[in-house]
Amino acid sequence: MPKLPAIKGRELVKFLESIGFSVVRMKGSHVRLRSEDGRVITVPVHGSKDIPKGLLRKIIREDFEISLQ
């Protein structure tokens, strides 16, 4: 299994928007996105910090509902 890339919160938000998610709200440093089919993802945007690998894995597996294999 390949390693997960280091990605910033803003980059993840842009990627999710490009595949059909739209920003529902922002509260503090967290952005909530929703897809047309009802899936909701919350992404932390903490300046120039990368999203921790464990959180990125959780977003992909549980929120984005795809497998990492």
HELIX and SHEET records of a PDB file:
HELIX    1   1 GLY A    9  SER A   18  1                                  10    
HELIX    2   2 LYS A   53  LYS A   58  1                                   6    
HELIX    3   3 ILE A   59  ASP A   63  3                                   5    
SHEET    1   A 3 SER A  22  LYS A  27  0                                        
SHEET    2   A 3 HIS A  30  ARG A  34 -1                                        
SHEET    3   A 3 VAL A  40  PRO A  44 -1                                        
END                                                                             
